[in-house]
Amino acid sequence: LVKGLSDRFDEYERSKVFDAKRVLEEEMVNERNAKEFYREFDDPYVVARDAAIADAVIVTSSIDDDDDDTAPIDSQPHEPRGSPRDT
């Protein structure tokens, strides 16, 4: 019984109907994704928000937050001077 069903399923997968069904499913997924993608551009809030984020990235891209390169290098290692209990 399982062998017969397996053979029939393999035959179905090789059929033109299966290929046509697969192509239609792919087209439907692509169409749905395209609608969701373009819907985002119809929303003025989303467009303004994305533009503001892009502007902020451009403006702050030249700011160097790493201040370590300007700090003086201490050539002497830190030496503890007694215990805090000694005071």
N, C-alpha and C positions, 0 to 999 in steps of 0.2 A: 504493500500500500504506500509506504513512504517513498520507495523507489519510483513508483508511478507518478506520485505528486511531484517529486523532484524533477523528473523528466519533463512533466507538463509545464512546470514553472520555468525550466531552462528554455523550453520551446517558446513560452510566452515572452521571456526576456529577449529572445532573438527576433521576435516578430516586429513588424512595422508599427503595429499599434503601440507597443511599449516604447519604441523610439519617438513616436509622435507625442505620446503622453509625457515623456521625459522633457522633450523640447518645450511643450506648452507649460509645464511646471517651472522650468527655468525662466521662461519669458515672464510668467506671472510674478516670480520672485524679483526679477530685475525691474519690472514695472512698479511693483510695490516699493522697492528700495528707492527708485528714482523719485516717486511721489514724496516719500518721507524726506529725502535729501533736499528737494527743491522747496518743500513746505517751510523749511528752516529759513530760507532766504526771503520768504514772504512776510516774515515777522519783523517789523521795524525795530523792536526791542533787541532781538537777537543780533541783527545787523549792527546796531549802534554799540551793543555790548562787545561784540567781536572786534569792532573798529577801535574801541577804547582800549581793549586789551592789547591789540597790535601796536597802538601808539605808545602805550606804557612800556612795552618791551623795547621798542625802538629808542625811546628817550633814555631808558635806564641801561641800555646795553653797553654804554661806554663807562659806566660807573664801576670802579674797582673796589669791591668790598673787602678785599684782602689787604689789611693794613700791616701785615707782618713784614712786608718787604721794606717798610720805612722805619721799623723799630730798630734801635741800636742793639748790636749783638754784645752780650755780656761775656767777656773773655774769661772771667774768673768763675769757677763753679761755686754754687751756693754751699756755704759751710754753716751748719747750725751752731749757734753760740750758747750752748748750755741748755738745760731743761727749762721749760716754763715754770717749773716748781722752784727753781733756784732764785727767783725774783722775790 
